[in-house]
Amino acid sequence: MAQSSGDTEEPGPDVLVQAAATFGLLASPVRLHMVWILASGECDVGGLAERVGASMPAVSQHLAKLKLAGLVRSRREGRRQVYLIDDPVLVTVVRLMVGHPTEAGERGIVRGRAV
């Protein structure tokens, strides 16, 4: 049962499971970088591979996972397949997390150890 804290209702278990799954997909630095790029506009596999420094097959596999989860979609543009994010909430979350790292993250510390 969801409890209320002030004006905000706590999310139910299903919402938390879905959010955790999304964060799990974004836990990969390559996938997070790809979503960051796509938050600024459409891009094809070759362009993403070049920008993230990964092979086209690896980028294609990451895109397949993101697409299956409904985080990105694709459309055909001539002979190219371009990928995009059409969920403004995902764009906002990624921009907030990447654009404003925590103080510990800026120092290169994760869970008390240097990275």
C-alpha positions in Angstrom: 0.0 0.0 0.0 1.4 3.4 -1.0 1.8 5.9 1.8 1.7 9.6 1.4 4.5 11.9 2.5 3.2 15.5 2.3 1.8 16.1 -1.2 3.8 13.3 -2.9 2.5 9.8 -3.0 5.1 7.0 -2.7 5.5 4.9 -5.8 4.2 1.4 -5.8 6.3 -1.7 -6.1 5.7 -2.0 -9.9 6.9 1.5 -10.5 10.0 0.9 -8.4 10.8 -2.3 -10.3 10.4 -0.6 -13.6 12.6 2.4 -12.6 15.3 0.1 -11.2 15.3 -1.8 -14.5 15.8 1.4 -16.4 18.6 2.6 -14.1 20.1 -0.9 -14.5 20.2 -0.4 -18.3 21.8 3.0 -17.8 24.4 1.6 -15.5 26.6 0.8 -18.5 28.8 3.8 -19.3 28.5 3.1 -23.1 24.7 2.9 -22.9 24.6 6.0 -20.7 26.8 7.9 -23.2 24.6 6.8 -26.1 21.5 8.0 -24.3 23.3 11.3 -23.5 24.1 11.7 -27.3 20.6 10.8 -28.3 19.1 13.3 -25.8 20.5 16.0 -28.1 19.1 14.5 -31.3 18.9 11.6 -33.7 21.9 9.6 -34.6 22.7 6.4 -36.6 24.7 3.4 -35.4 27.9 4.6 -37.2 27.7 8.0 -35.6 27.1 6.6 -32.1 29.9 4.1 -32.5 32.4 6.9 -33.5 31.3 9.2 -30.6 31.3 6.5 -27.9 34.5 4.8 -29.1 32.9 1.4 -29.5 32.4 -1.0 -32.5 29.3 -0.8 -34.6 28.2 -4.4 -33.5 28.6 -3.5 -29.8 26.6 -0.3 -30.3 23.9 -2.2 -32.2 23.6 -4.6 -29.3 23.3 -1.8 -26.8 20.7 -0.1 -29.0 18.7 -3.4 -29.2 18.5 -3.5 -25.4 17.5 0.1 -25.1 14.9 -0.3 -27.8 13.5 -3.5 -26.2 13.1 -1.6 -23.0 11.3 1.2 -24.8 14.0 3.8 -24.0 14.9 4.5 -27.6 13.1 4.1 -30.9 14.3 4.1 -34.5 13.0 5.3 -37.8 14.2 4.8 -41.3 15.8 7.7 -43.1 16.6 6.6 -46.6 18.9 3.6 -46.3 19.9 4.5 -42.7 18.2 3.6 -39.5 18.4 6.5 -37.0 17.8 6.3 -33.3 16.1 8.8 -31.0 14.7 9.3 -27.6 11.1 10.6 -27.5 10.6 10.5 -23.7 11.4 13.9 -22.3 11.5 12.5 -18.8 14.4 10.1 -19.7 16.2 13.1 -21.3 15.8 15.1 -18.2 17.0 12.3 -15.9 20.1 11.6 -17.9 21.0 15.3 -18.3 20.6 15.8 -14.6 22.7 12.7 -13.7 25.5 13.3 -16.2 25.4 17.1 -16.2 25.5 17.5 -12.4 27.6 14.7 -10.9 27.8 14.4 -7.2 30.7 15.9 -5.3 32.0 12.3 -4.5 31.7 11.4 -8.2 33.7 14.5 -9.2 36.5 13.4 -6.9 36.5 10.0 -8.5 35.2 8.2 -5.4 32.6 5.5 -5.6 31.4 3.7 -2.4 34.4 5.0 -0.4 37.1 3.9 -2.8 38.9 5.8 -5.5 38.2 5.0 -9.1 
